[in-house]
Amino acid sequence: MGRAKSLLMLLMVLGFSFATYNLVSMIIDHKAGGLVADGLEVFDPRMMGSGNSNSKFHVALTATDAAYSQWQCRIMYYWYKKVKDMPGSGMGKFTRILHSGRKDQLMDEIPSFVVDPLPEGLDRGYIVLNRPWAFVQWLEKADIDEEYILMAEPDHIFVNPLPNLASRTQPAGYPFFYIKPAENEKIIRKFYPKEKGPVTDVDPIGNSPVIIQKSLLEEIAPTWVNVSLRMKDDPETDKAFGWVLEMYAYAVASALHGVKHILRKDFMLQPPWDLQVGKRFIIHYTYGCDYNLKGQLTYGKIGEWRFDKRSYLMGPPPKNLSLPPPGVPESVVRLVKMVNEATANIPEWDSLNRS
């Protein structure tokens, strides 16, 4: 019965935007007052400014029940608990949105909310397409106390207390160097027509990390589902955007609703490219870190020392990983130390989450 309701909801979401952009235009015309920024570029200091909201935000991430996702979620939740109540933190409650459609063994350890995956075959092997659909279901069905939401990912570690970076009129996002709407204008225009505005309306972001008002995300999320599926269904777009397709879809969906984000480079760092933690808030360990014993990066070649989350697809990394050799950037050393602290303190680390 639950799956049938979810399928009906999905059909309603798809019907909302697939047929025409006219309804979306009406929504934008009605809702966009106060949300549209001035088409500011990434490095405009006004877009790098702080938000001004003191409201708590709910930390939400989407995940599967695979071991690879589970061990990352456990580390992420460990560090959430460590920094949540530190001075300067704006964190509220936490939810792992589990889009496997069934409970798993972490339900008692991590606050979780089970939603349905997309109907079989609809994601075409690109599991990230389940993310926007998971948020639509969660927003529709869950009781969420906070006014704001942080959309996060399992491979995020909170390295400093995170305040609410959003304002009441603008969400806060992280500018990714590889999200380039202007350089992909031909493709972007398939989903964001010229009559909607300049292509610079589309921010160089993904959906994560983003801090956004719950009410605003409720408006954007159905369009995000729709644009994601339309992009995946278009061969040219699918080939051009690849694994970041869903990120572009969120950026386009936001623009369709007249929403510009405050762009915060200090929101996150990504080792090994970002060398220092400094005052940034989240470590995103999506890239492999490969070094020789002289501390020199050997990216693209397996190093004599390495840390890469993809080395642990079937089960968690062992406790007490070896630290990097001398000369490796502080960001990488900090990452490994934080992983080691979490694995040393999380119960049943070696046995609980294995595929």
N, C-alpha and C positions, 0 to 999 in steps of 0.2 A: 504493500500500500504506500509506504514511504517513497519507494523508488518511482512509483507512478506519479505521485505528487511532484517529485523533483523533475521528472520528465515534462510534466505539464508546465511547470514553472519555466523550464528551459525553452520550451516552445513559445511561451509568452515573451520571454526575453528576446529570442531570435526574431519573432514577429515584430517586435518593437522597432527594430532597426534595419532588418534585412531588406524589407520591401522598398523602402524609400528613405531619403534623408530629410524629407519634408517635416516629419514629426520631430526629428532631432532639431531641426531649425526652429520649430515652434518652442521647444523646450529651452534652447539657447536664448532665444529672444525674450522669453519670460523670466529665465533664471539668472542671466549673465550679469545683471546690474550689480556693480561692486566687485565682481570676480575677475574682470578682464584687466590684465596688466597692460603696460605700454609697449609690448614687444621688445623688452630689454634684452640685451645680449648677455651671455653667460658671465662675463667679467664685469658687468656693470655693478658698481659698489652697492647700489640699492638692492640688487638681487642677492647680494652676499650678506645682507644685514640680518639681524636676529628677528625672530618672531616676537610677538609681544603677549602671548597667551600664557597664563599661569595655570591653565586647566590641565589635569592629568590626562594622559593618553593610555589607551589599552594596547598592549603589545600583542600582535597577532602574526602568526606565520603559518603558511600552508606546508603540508608534509604528507608523506606516504607512510605505510607500515613496513617498508623495506629497511633492512639493517643499516644501509648507507644513510638513509634519512634519520633513522632513530638515534644513532650515536651522535650525530651532529646536533639534533634537538636536545639531547641530554646535556651536552656541553653548553649549548646556548642558554638553556634554562638555569643551569648552575650559576652562570655569570649574571643572568638577570636577577636572581635572588641575592647575589652578592652586592650589586650596585643599586638595586631598586630604592632603598631607603637612605642612600647616601645624600649628603647635602648637594643641592643642585639638580637632583633627579626629578623628572616629571612623570615617571613611570607609574601606571596604575596596575590593573590586573593583567594576566597573561593567558593566552589561548593558543594552543596548537590546533589548527584547523586540519583535521585528518580526512583527506579526500580519497581514502581507500574504500569508503562505504561500510566499514566495519571497525569494531574496537580492536585494539592491540594490547600488548602487555605493558605499555607505558601509561595507561589511563589513570592509574593510581599515583604515578610519580609526577606527571606533567598535566596541568589542566588542559583538557582536550575536548573538542567538539567534532563529532563525526558527521560528515556530509557525503553525498554521493559523487562519484566521478562522472565525467561526461559519458554519455552512452558509448558502448563499445565501438571502437573504430573511428570515432569522431576526432580524436586527438591525433590520429595518424602516426602514432609512435612518439609524438612530441608531448611528453607528459606535462610540461609546464602549462599547456593550454588549460589544464584543470584549475590553475590558480585563480583566474578571474571568476570562474564558475563557482569555485569553493567560497570565495568572498561573497558572491551574490546570495548563496544559500545561508551562510553564517549571518549576514546582516539581516536577512529576512526572518530567521528562526531563533536566533540567540538573544538572550537578555544581556545587553552591554551597558554598563553603568556610565562609562566615561564618554565625554563629548568628542574626544579625539581618538584617532587610531594610528598606531605605528604599524605599517606593513613591513615585516621583516622576513628573513629567510633562515633556514637551519644553520647555514655556514656563517652566521654573524656572531661575533663575541663582543659583548659590551666591555670596553676597555676604560671608559670614563663615564661618570653619571651623565645620562642624557636628559637635557631639559626639553620642554616643548618648543621646538624651533618654528612651529607654524604660527601664523597670525589668524585672526578671525576671518580675514578675507582671502588668505592665500595659504595653501599647503606648503610644506617644505620638502624638498627633494635633493638628491645628489646628482650632480652633472657628470655623466659618464663620457669619457673621451671618445668612445666608439659609437655612441648614439649621435648620428649626424643627419638630422632631418633636412637641412638645406642642401647637403650633398646628394641626398636621395629624393629630391623634390618630385621627379617624375613619378616615383612610386607613391610617395606620400599623397600626391594629388588624386590618386585613385580613391583615397579614403577621406581626404580633407580637401574638398574642391576649392577652387580659387575664390568663389563667392563667399567662402567662410572667412577669408583673411589671408595674410601673408604666411608663408611656410614657417617663418620665425615664431609664429604663435605656438608651434609644436616644440615643447621643451626637450632638451637633450637628456632625458631621464628614463628610468624604468619605474615600475611600481614600488620598488624596494631599494633602499629605504625611503619611505615617504611618511610624513606625519600629516594627517588630514582630518578635517572635521567629519564625524560620522555621517552627518546628514548629506554632506557633499559627496562622500564616497558612495552612499546609497544611490545618488543620481548617476554617477559616472560608471559604476560597476556593470550594469547591464550593457551599456554601450561598449565597455571594455571587452566583455565576453564576445559581443557581436563582431567588433573590429578584429579581434584575435582570430576568430573562425574564418572571417572573410579573407584576411591576409594569408592564412594557412591554405585556403582554397585557391589562391591565386599563385600559379607556378612562378611567375617572375618575382613576386614579393617574397615567397617562401625561399627561393634561391638566394635572393639578395640579403635578406635579414637573418636567415638561418636560426641559430639558437637564441638570438636576441629579438626574435619576432614579437613575442608577447610583451617585451619592454616597449618596443615601438608602438604596439597597439594601445598600451596604457597612455603613452604620451599623446597619441592622436585622439583617443577618447576624451582625455582631459581638455584638449583644445576644442573639440566639438562642443563641449559644455562651457566654453569661454573661460577656462581655468588656467592661470599661470602659476607656476611654483616659485617660491623663494629658493634659489639655488645655493646650497651650502656645501662647499668643498670640505669643510671640517666635519661633515656628517659621518664620514667613513674614510678608512684607508685600506689599500689593497696591496699587501706584500706579494712579491718582492719589489714592486715598482715604487711604492711609497716607503721611504727608508726609515722615517721616524714616526712614532705614535703622537708625540706632542699633546695637543689639547683636543685631538679628534676623538670621536665617541665610539665608533664601531670598527672592529677589524673584520674585513671580509676576506676569507681565505679561499677564494675560488681558484686562484692560480697556484700551480706547483712551484715550489721553492727548491731549486737545484743549485748546489755549490760544490766547488772542489775544496780540497782540504786547506787551500790558501785563502778561503773565504771569498772566492770569485764566482760570480753568477755564471751558470752554464745553461741558461734557459734554452729549451729546445733539445737539450741533451741531458740524459739522466746523470745527476751529479754523484760524486762520492758521498756527499751528505745530501739528503733530500727530505722534504715533507710535502706530500701531495695527498689531498683527501681522497683522490681516486685510487690510491693504493689500498684503500680499505672499503671496497665495494661490498664485500660479503660479510664483514664484521668490523668491530671497532678497532682502532689503533691500540697497540699495547700500552700499558702504563709505563711511565718513566722513559719517554722517548729521549734519545740522545740529543743534547743541545748542539746547535750549529758550531762549526769551527770558528776560531777568532777571525774577525774582519767582516763577518756577516752582519747586515744592518740590524739595528735595534728592533725594528718592527717584526722581523722574523724571529729573533730571539724571544721577544715578548710573546709572540703567538705560541711558540712551542712551550714556553713556561706556563702559559695559561691553560693550554690543553693538558699538560701534565698535572697541574693542580686540580683541574676538574676530574680527570680520570682517577686520581688518587683518592678523591673524596666521594665520588658517586658510588652507591652500593651496587654490588653485583656487576661491576663494569665489564669484566671479561666474559660473562656468561649470559647476560640477559638479552642482548640484542645481536643475534646472529641469524643470517638467512640460511 
